[in-house]
Amino acid sequence: MLKSHSCGELNKDYVGRRVTLAGWVNRRRDHGGLIFIDLRDKEGIVQVVFNPEKSGECHRKAEGLRSEYVVRVGGEVAPRPQGTENPKMATGYVEVIADEILVLNPSKTPPFYINEEVAVDEGLRLKYRYLDLRRPRMRDNLILRHRIVKYIRDFLDEKGFIEVETPILIKSTPEGARDYLVPSRLYPGRFYALPQSPQQLKQLLMVAGMEKYYQIARCFRDEDSRADRQPEFTQFDLEMSFVTEEDILNLLEDLFIGLAEAVKPEMRFNKPIPRLTFAEAMERYGTDKPDLRFGLEIADLSDIVAESGFAVFNSAVARGDRVKGICAPGCGGYNKKQLEELNQLARSLGAAGVVPVTLGTRSGNLNDLTMKMVRSVAAKYLELEQVVEMARRLGASGGDLLLLMAGEREKITPVLGELRREMGRRLRLASPDELAFCFIVDFPLFEWDEEAGQWQTMHHPFTAPRDEDIPLLDSAPGKVRGRHYDMVLNGCEIAGGSIRIHQSRLQRKAFRLLGYSDEEVTERFGHLLEAFEYGAPPHGGVAAGIDRVVMILAGEETIREVIAFPKNQNAVDMLFDAPAPVSQEQLNELHLCLEDLDRGDNEGN
Ligand code: ASP
């Protein structure tokens, strides 16, 4: 190797040793006589000193060094002079007294500071990703990602799983997104689709008798980008034969708790992992991805206000709708503008509006509350007991704000869920040091899609219905419960899976309910249905989003921070500038003919 040690490993134990280091100039400081450089490599940073009295030539060369030059340095490790130690640096008690320096490659001035944590335009960071990744935070994210994947591999290996690779060029596998298509050169007019997930392949591996499969798998979904979405992303995907929901949930619990203990021992997490039914999660948190790091649960207040004089409330209850609310602790002093902001948020989410009730700030004790201390448009129609009872149910005390809403349960609860999230964010209720896992179970198998006028699957078409609900497939599909489970971490869905259908007839029936014609089913899924006829074992599995898990464990806001070369929010690779046009020759080979894309613009010419 061109180096004997790495920068980051040097400490007092090395004093007096000769070392050869290689890395990047993180920073150069010229202190009159002495020149200092902070030399950086993957393991860390160490201070190197060039002293003209010790090595004149070396010192002269060091004058020409600039940030990001790649150099090789030879010298002796020495303790830093007293008073110049830096306890904040791992190598802060030593420095290397250089007597050799070789510039391996100079560097242009980088387009942004690599040696400082300053905000840099993301487009620039992505265009120069190889420089961005030199920054310690990004390096640490990639190392964390490696550790997490290694932990998963080791854990599953120990449990008898084997990793099997599945193809990337395949046929459409529905997961609810658009496919990425790859035209075939050999078969004009035919296309491969990139897998939205290895779903059908892992099921076929179960038919193949593999029993315990996993894969760190790349998935491709052509959908509008969001903060935690990318056109391609990585799942850890697994499937097992002869299992029930319980087996998979227990496996996930052991895996994730073990993972948190291994890579983030300083964080707090809940064990055992709580389970909520879909209905419960929706009712209490207005979402199937609740952030359980804080309370502010939604409560139904309909019974309390049913007889109130406030028309908005009692007419809602009379119609069979609900009045529900949450408490915003300590927000009793919110002014008109702040309250209007929350009202606008609720309206933008489709609710008619919020009825705020502020509880006087003078006393924290509900027993001391009088109607004079209650501010609300509804105040003059409410009795003190009603306000106190609502406050009690919402866990509120004096000085708090109640946010109430009246309307159809399915409409207002998700909006209250969003308000809960918003208040959690504003009040910083979610601790960054906490990992709140939960499982969501008992999903309905289907949901009605108003627009399409037909049933849609809540998960994917391969999820099995509960055995006892199978008769309902004919009479009341909306009532059928699916054997589907999700795993949520800090308000983010990190995994989803199910026990699968393993019988052809039932699978056909599910497809039919989802609006597929028999011909379509045979054409798209014939291989799977046929496989099920050769002794398919009962099976189930799950997939977890690696990018999201790493993002949360790294404390990052977007998955782009934990992917080496991500696309930007508009699905563009800024480094390679992809997608990009291709030559006419390539199009010809693929038998593709492009529409005149500029036609619209050229019309006037
Ligand atoms: N294929 C599913 C997904 O990608 C996961 C599973 O059901 O195992 O979400």
Residues whose N, C-alpha, C, O or C-beta is under 5 A from the ligand:
A	BS01	LIG	Q196 S197 Q199 L238 G496 G497 S498 G541 V542 A543
